[in-house]
């Protein structure tokens, strides 16, 4: 499934925000957008260890993704510090006849194929997009763009990388983490590692 990082803000926006409160920008060891070791440690200490995580809201990440209806519904529970635009079935269902995809499993593959055959038959019979969209299954794949700030992304990872999360949104959460720049992963690694270990 598509999970492509399109844009992200430099870590220096968070370190600068932290230094604003103490008016100590003169202690920064960053150069332009290149984060220095002291500033990198400062973000971790203040944003993660001291839990002043509002400073992490200055860091934003934008992805182009694909996800099933099931995953999209779970995504709607995350409302703070996240934005999303999803391809509209109202305008694209007939246009993409025969190209629709579903996220299935070995056990659901045959059922979803039959459902999508019905969807394609409805398109051929002339049903409009609004009517056809009512037939789309939970496994139907949507394409879209999402944006998280780092604070909200931490919360998303805390919930969605746990072993009891639905396997589709869990897979997406790990794909989001894997696509992050290596220099930003330290902000989230403790959460990911604790959930993998079941803590």
Order of alpha helices (4+ residues) and beta strands (2+ residues): beta-alpha-alpha-beta-alpha-beta-alpha-alpha-alpha-beta-alpha-alpha-alpha
